Amino acid sequence: MKMVKKLVAVVAALTLTIGMASTAMAASWSTYFGLNKGWYEGMKAKMTSNTATGWTVKATDLGWGGCWGGQVFQKNLSIKKGQKYTLKFTLKSSKMPKYVWVKVGDESGKKLNFGKWVDCKKGQAVSVNETFTAKYDGKTIYFGIGGDCGDRASVKTDKDAKVRYKYAPNKKLDASRLKSDEFAKHGTVITCSNYSFGLASSSGGNGTVSNGNGTVNSNGTVNTVTTSDGTVATGDFTPIACGATAVLAAAAIVVFAKRRQED
C-alpha cells in the first residue's frame, strides 16, 4: 500500500508538471476581427490555430475597411534600438489572392522598424526571411490581414495608412484583383507557419526576443498564456516554476499518505 501511494504521488506530480507547463508554453498571438466586434467594414473570422511558430485564421468575410479590419499580433516583445533582427515566416491564402501587411513597429506607424506587403497568390506559400536594424525600441509585431483597397490614407482613425501605402506594390492592393464592393462576399484561410523572430546571427543572437516574462524563440517555446477571448496575458509561470510547484504538490501527497499510514 505504501508503494502504491508513492506511485500515485509521482503520477500526480508528473500530471501537474505537464499540465502547468502546457499552460506556460501556450499560444502567443492575439487577434482582432472587426466584423466580429460589430464594425461592418471589418473582417469576420476566427483563429483556428495559435502556436509560437505560427497561426491560422479562417475568414468568411474579408471586409473592406483596410488591413487592420483583421489583425494577428503580439504586443509584449522587447526590441532594442540599434540591434539587428531577423524575421522569418511563411504565409499562404487558400481560396484567393491576398495582400498581408506585416510590420514591426508602433500603431501610429511613426516608429516603424520593418514593414512589408506580402503578396500571397491563391494557394501558394510565400516565404519571408528579412534582417533589419531596429531604429526604435519597440514591443509589437502585426499581421494586417483585412481587405485593403489602398484607400484608407484619408481616414483619421487609420493612423499608419500613409506610411504603409508607401510600401505598397500597387495602389489598389486587394482591389486590384477583386472589386472593393465584393470583398464581403469572399473568404479564405490565411496561414502563417515557420515563424521566428530574434536577434540576427551577425549580432550574436540566439533567435530569441524577450516576450514579457517569457520568450518567443526559434525552437517554438513561448512563456505566455492566452485568455479565452484571444488576448494574451503575460505568463507568471515558467516551466521551472511549474516543475517546482509539481514537486511541492507531490511532497504534500507523500506526507499525506505517510500520515494516513501512521494513523
Secondary structure, 3 states (H helix, E strand, C coil): CHHHHHHHHHHHHHHHHHHHHHHHECCCCEEEEHHHHCCCCCCEEEEEEEECCEEEEEEEECCCCCHHHEEEEECCECECCCCEEEEEEEEEECCCCEEEEEEEECCCCCCEEEEEEEEECECCCEEEEEEEECCCCECCEEEECCCCCCCCCCCCCCCCHHHHHCCCCCCCHHHHCCCHHHHHHCCEEEEEEEEEEEECHHHCCCCEEEECCEEEECCCCECEEECCCCCEEECCCCHHHHHHHHHHHHHHHHHHHHHHHHC
